[in-house]
Amino acid sequence: MVGVAGGLNVSATKVPLWKRQEFGDWLNNRVPEFDVLLFWKLDRFIRRLPDLSTMIDWCLRYGENLISKNGSIDLTTPAGRSWSRSLAASPKSGVREPSGSAEPTQEG
């Protein structure tokens, strides 16, 4: 582990990752220092599907991986990339992980 970026008291709905103080520094200034973005739960990481799509594009552009500890996002596999793209392309406006499940679902 290279570092940790917290986001306490920052709305994931209102402030995209790249504009959050701690996380934005990693994305904008420290890309060579890491190769994986690991997050606990999708709904704590990103709340808006367009932001997820932006993060997937960013990871693929910079050769980084996006992995959900308690979910199925993993850009290292074709299935993981496909599933992540499908989720990000959904017409719904947000994501959440239901209780008792590691699979993210859509919320409208």
N, C-alpha and C positions, 0 to 999 in steps of 0.2 A: 504494500500500500504506500502510495506516494503522499497522499493527503486526503483531507476531508473538507467538504464544503457544506455548511449548514444553511438553513433557511428559516430559522425560527422567526415567527411574527412577520413573514413575508407571504403574501397571497400568491399561490401558484396560478390562480385564475387571472390576476391582474398584472403580475410581473413575470415575463418570460425568463427562462433560465439565464440566457445570455445578458440580461439586464440586472440580475440579482448580484449583490455586492460580492459575496464569496465565490459563488459558482461562476459568475461572469468573468472573474479574474482567471479562472482555470481555462475557460473556453476561449477567451480573447487573448491571453498573454502567456499561457503555460502549456500549450498543446504538446510540445516535444517531451514534456516530463511524464506523460502517462499514455497508456494505450487502451484503457478500459474505463468506462463510466459505469459504476455499479450503484444501483439504487435499490432501496428496500421494497417499495411498492409503487406501482405505476401512478396511482392517484395521489401520491405524495410528491412525486417527481414532476409530473406534468398534468395539468387539468384540461387543457384544450388540445384537441386532435391536430389542428394546424401546427401547434408548437411541437407535437410529437413528430410530425412529418418533417419539420425544419430540423429537429435534432437528428433524425435518421439521415437526412441529406448531409448534415454537418459531419456526422460520424463517418459516413462513406467517403466524403470528400477528403477528410484528414486521416483516414485509415484507422479510426478509433472504433472501439466496440461499445455497444450499449447493452447492458445486461441487467435484467430485473431479478433480484434475489428470490423474490416470491412471485414469480410470474413466468411468462414464456417468451419474453423479448430477449433475443440473443442474435446479434447481427453476424456472428461467425458461421452460421449455417444457412444454406439456401432456404430451408423451411422457416427458420427464425426471421430472415429478411422478408420473406413472402408474407408471413403472418403479421409482422410489424407494419409493412406497407399496407396490407389490407385494413388493419385497424386504423392507421393514420388517414386512409382514404375514405373512411366511413363518413356519411353525411351528418352524423350526430355531432354535438358540440363539445362533449366532454368524455372523460373516461373515469372509471372507478373499478376497484376490485371488490366483489361482493364478499360478505362474511363467509368464512369457511372455504373459500376458493382461492386458488393462486392465479386463476385466469382473469385478466382484465375484461370488463364489459363496458358497453357504451351507456352513457346517461344523457338524456336530452334536456 
